[in-house]
Amino acid sequence: MLEVPTELRTLLEQIARDGATTTWTLIRKRLKGLPRLHTDDQCVVLWMVDDERRKDEPLLSALVTVGNRQVHPRYPAIVEQLGIRTGSIPSGQRTAWSYEVLKARQYWRHR
């Protein structure tokens, strides 16, 4: 499991460079060796990806979505675990998530 966050981080950095978002289904297609993860395990892996970031880096976990580019239901738990405040009302959380997606795309665009 230790190499999964590293591989996922590399993939999410590329997705950010491409100005895109992704889903766990697409992640599994691109990372062939990735085991099928329970939602709680997905949350832990994404937390591990973001826990290793430099303080000036945006959250790569924001790029993992569900459905039609909707915030992943575990994203608020990841953010909370990282000690980041986003607001308690759903609209505030969605706004904070959208901003984080934008920051990730801008940060990684030319790196």
N, C-alpha and C positions, 0 to 999 in steps of 0.2 A: 504493500500500500504506500510505502514511502516514495516510490518513483511516480506514482499517479499524480500527486500535486505538481511535481516538476513538469511532467509531460503536459498536463492540463494547463499550467501557467503559460508554457510556450505556445500552445494552441490558442489560448485566449488572447495573448499578446498579438498574434497574427490576425485574429478575428477583429480586434480593435483597430489594427492597422488598415484592415479592409473596410472599416466603417460599418461593421455588421454586428449582429447578435447571433446567438445560436441556441440550440436546445440540447437536452441530454441525448436525444435520439441521434442528432447530427454529430455530437461529440463522440458517441460510441462508434459511429461509422468512420470517423477520422482517426480515432485512437483504437485500432483493432484489438489490442490486448486488454483494453479496459473492461473489467468485469461489470456485470449488471449490478448497479448499486441501488439499495433502498433509498428512499427520499431522505431519511435521516443521515445516511452515509454520504449522499450527495452534498448535504449541508456541511458535514465535517470536512470533506475534501475541498469544497469551495472556501471554507474558513481557513484551511491550511494554505491555500493559494494566496489569499489576501493577507494572512498573518505574516507572511514572508516578504511582503512588499516594503519598499522604502517609504518613509513617512510622507513624501511628496507625491507618491503614486496613487492614482485613483483605484477604486475597487474593481478588479476584473470580474468578480462574481456577478456584478450587475449585468454583464453581457449574456448570462445564461437566462433564457426566457422560457415561457410556455406558450402554447397556442399561437395566437397571432401577435407575436412580440409583446406579450404581457409579462409583467414582473413575475419572477419565479416565486411561488408561495413561501419558500424558505428564505428568501432574501432578507426580510426583516430580522429573522433569527440570526443570520450570519452577521449582519450589521451590529445587532445588539451584542453578540458574542465578542465582536471586535471593539466594543466600547464606544461606538459612534451613535450619536443621537440624530434621529431623522424626524421626530414628531410622532405623536401618538394617534393622530387621525389618519385614516387611509389615504385621503387626498394629499396630506403632507408627506406621507411615506412615498406615494407614487411620484410626486414632484421631486423629492430627494433622489429617488431611483433614476428618473429620467435625466436629471442633472449629472448623476454619476456615470451614466452611459455616455453622455456627451463628453464629459471630462476624460473618460477612458479612450474614446476615439481620438480626441485632440492630442492627448498625451502621447499615444503610441503611433500616431500618424506617420511621423518621420523618424522613428527609432528602429 
